[in-house]
C-alpha cells in the first residue's frame, strides 16, 4: 500500500509540474480549452483562453488500481 501511495504522489507531482510549466509558457498542448465550452456558448478566442489558462489553479489527483497477476505454468 505504501508503494501504491508513493506512485500516486509521484504522478500527481510530475503532472502538476508539467501543467504549471505549460501555463508559464502559455501553451495548451493538451487542448484543455477545447473541452471547456458548452454547446450553446460562443467560442472564446485562443488569446482570451491562454490568458485565463495561465492564471488557473490546477489540482491533479491520481487514483490507481492494481490487479495481481497470477503466474501459471503456461502463462508467464
Secondary structure by P-SEA (a helix, b strand, c coil): caaaaaaaaaaaaaaaaaaaaaaaaccccccccccccccccccccaaaaaaaaaabbbbbbbbbbbbbbbbccccc
